[in-house]
Amino acid sequence: MLWAAYGINRPDGFRTVPAAKNWYEYDIYVLKSDGWFLYEVSKHTLLKMGNEDLRIYGGTQDFVKAAPVILVYVADFGRMNDTTDELRKFFSAVDVGYISQNVYLWCASESLATIILGQVDKIKVREVLKLRPDQQVILSQPVGHPGQ
Ligand SMILES: Cc1cc2nc3c(=O)[nH]c(=O)nc-3n(C[C@H](O)[C@H](O)[C@H](O)COP(=O)(O)O)c2cc1C
């Protein structure tokens, strides 16, 4: 799923998704019952960041906490150099659409359910993921079994 979302699919290191100005500004955090993780794209592995179950912060709606996996899309504005804040916001909003759509398609292929969420307490998530000031929580995306 993470490979579909943001993995490398060509020898030159390019990804399954386009990225404005090759910034690849996203980090994908993964919240699960056994801890929280960062998707390390170059190694295609999950780096464990902590043992806490942070899924309660994955979205403000009740159904979110039932999801076994929640992806949190974090844009690092620090990587988006030589531009304006307006364009950082615009391009990061566009780029997250490609990533999350690939997750939608992968979920469809595996008969899983997913939903993209803007209703996230971004201030709280920044705090629990211990993000740097340049890192912005943009959207989250729970994945689970239909009807769960
Ligand atoms: C940018 C964006 C943010 C969204 N945020 C939320 C959200 O916070 N909570 C939610 O229940 N649905 C959210 N949705 C999902 C839409 O409500 C949903 O896609 C729409 O109702 C159509 O349903 P479908 O995706 O099942 O076809 C969001 C969708 C988009 C594109």
The ligand as an SDF file (V2000), in Angstrom:
LIG
                    3D

 31 33  0  0  0  0  0  0  0  0999 V2000
  -10.0430   16.9550    0.8030 C   0  0  0  0  0  0  0  0  0  0  0  0
  -11.0900   16.0500    1.3970 C   0  0  0  0  0  0  0  0  0  0  0  0
  -11.2930   16.0660    2.7630 C   0  0  0  0  0  0  0  0  0  0  0  0
  -12.2530   15.2180    3.3340 C   0  0  0  0  0  0  0  0  0  0  0  0
  -12.4240   15.2060    4.6860 N   0  0  0  0  0  0  0  0  0  0  0  0
  -13.3170   14.3760    5.2350 C   0  0  0  0  0  0  0  0  0  0  0  0
  -13.5000   14.3210    6.6550 C   0  0  0  0  0  0  0  0  0  0  0  0
  -12.8220   14.9990    7.4010 O   0  0  0  0  0  0  0  0  0  0  0  0
  -14.4240   13.4770    7.1420 N   0  0  0  0  0  0  0  0  0  0  0  0
  -15.1680   12.6720    6.3400 C   0  0  0  0  0  0  0  0  0  0  0  0
  -16.0200   11.9320    6.8700 O   0  0  0  0  0  0  0  0  0  0  0  0
  -15.0150   12.6810    5.0080 N   0  0  0  0  0  0  0  0  0  0  0  0
  -14.1100   13.5020    4.4470 C   0  0  0  0  0  0  0  0  0  0  0  0
  -13.9170   13.4830    3.0910 N   0  0  0  0  0  0  0  0  0  0  0  0
  -14.5790   12.4600    2.2990 C   0  0  0  0  0  0  0  0  0  0  0  0
  -15.8090   12.9650    1.5600 C   0  0  0  0  0  0  0  0  0  0  0  0
  -16.7780   13.3460    2.4660 O   0  0  0  0  0  0  0  0  0  0  0  0
  -16.2580   11.8150    0.6400 C   0  0  0  0  0  0  0  0  0  0  0  0
  -15.2500   11.5500   -0.2940 O   0  0  0  0  0  0  0  0  0  0  0  0
  -17.5700   12.1540   -0.0560 C   0  0  0  0  0  0  0  0  0  0  0  0
  -18.6180   12.1620    0.8820 O   0  0  0  0  0  0  0  0  0  0  0  0
  -17.9030   11.1720   -1.1720 C   0  0  0  0  0  0  0  0  0  0  0  0
  -17.9840    9.8490   -0.6570 O   0  0  0  0  0  0  0  0  0  0  0  0
  -17.0470    8.6770   -1.2240 P   0  0  0  0  0  0  0  0  0  0  0  0
  -15.6350    9.1210   -1.1240 O   0  0  0  0  0  0  0  0  0  0  0  0
  -17.3430    7.4950   -0.3400 O   0  0  0  0  0  0  0  0  0  0  0  0
  -17.4640    8.4560   -2.6420 O   0  0  0  0  0  0  0  0  0  0  0  0
  -13.0030   14.3450    2.5110 C   0  0  0  0  0  0  0  0  0  0  0  0
  -12.7790   14.3430    1.1200 C   0  0  0  0  0  0  0  0  0  0  0  0
  -11.8400   15.1860    0.5710 C   0  0  0  0  0  0  0  0  0  0  0  0
  -11.6100   15.1400   -0.9220 C   0  0  0  0  0  0  0  0  0  0  0  0
  1  2  1  0
  2  3  1  0
  2 30  2  0
  3  4  2  0
  4  5  1  0
  4 28  1  0
  5  6  2  0
  6  7  1  0
  6 13  1  0
  7  8  2  0
  7  9  1  0
  9 10  1  0
 10 11  2  0
 10 12  1  0
 12 13  2  0
 13 14  1  0
 14 15  1  0
 14 28  1  0
 15 16  1  0
 16 17  1  0
 16 18  1  0
 18 19  1  0
 18 20  1  0
 20 21  1  0
 20 22  1  0
 22 23  1  0
 23 24  1  0
 24 25  2  0
 24 26  1  0
 24 27  1  0
 28 29  2  0
 29 30  1  0
 30 31  1  0
M  END
$$$$
